[in-house]
């Protein structure tokens, strides 16, 4: 048989483990999460594109110029 104190303790323990209605209302909705994830995905894509533009393309341009100098020095004519 549960006493009044046992019930109070049981309810208190349940509230610590399980979310309340107020807790559930504070959670973001699926649409809010989807919007945040879409924004993050866009930011990542733009960041990667910017990194490639700033770091990778100049590297290829530099290597291309070096290859052209070597070809010119060796007298190799390659189609451009």
URSUL-V14149 format. One record per residue. N is the residue number from 1. RES is the residue in three letters. NEAR is the number of other C-alpha atoms within 8 Angstrom. Layout:
# URSUL-V14149
N,RES,NEAR ; N,RES,NEAR
This chain:
# URSUL-V14149
1,UNK,2 ; 2,UNK,6 ; 3,UNK,6 ; 4,UNK,6 ; 5,UNK,7 ; 6,UNK,8 ; 7,UNK,9 ; 8,UNK,8 ; 9,UNK,8 ; 10,UNK,8 ; 11,UNK,8 ; 12,UNK,8 ; 13,UNK,8 ; 14,UNK,8 ; 15,UNK,9 ; 16,UNK,7 ; 17,UNK,6 ; 18,UNK,6 ; 19,UNK,9 ; 20,UNK,7 ; 21,UNK,6 ; 22,UNK,7 ; 23,UNK,8 ; 24,UNK,8 ; 25,UNK,7 ; 26,UNK,6 ; 27,UNK,6 ; 28,UNK,7 ; 29,UNK,6 ; 30,UNK,6 ; 31,UNK,6 ; 32,UNK,8 ; 33,UNK,9 ; 34,UNK,8 ; 35,UNK,8 ; 36,UNK,8 ; 37,UNK,8 ; 38,UNK,8 ; 39,UNK,8 ; 40,UNK,8 ; 41,UNK,8 ; 42,UNK,8 ; 43,UNK,8 ; 44,UNK,8 ; 45,UNK,8 ; 46,UNK,8 ; 47,UNK,8 ; 48,UNK,8 ; 49,UNK,8 ; 50,UNK,8 ; 51,UNK,9 ; 52,UNK,9 ; 53,UNK,9 ; 54,UNK,8 ; 55,UNK,8 ; 56,UNK,9 ; 57,UNK,9 ; 58,UNK,9 ; 59,UNK,8 ; 60,UNK,8 ; 61,UNK,8 ; 62,UNK,8 ; 63,UNK,8 ; 64,UNK,8 ; 65,UNK,8 ; 66,UNK,8 ; 67,UNK,8 ; 68,UNK,8 ; 69,UNK,8 ; 70,UNK,8 ; 71,UNK,11 ; 72,UNK,9 ; 73,UNK,7 ; 74,UNK,6 ; 75,UNK,6 ; 76,UNK,7 ; 77,UNK,6 ; 78,UNK,5 ; 79,UNK,3 ; 80,UNK,2
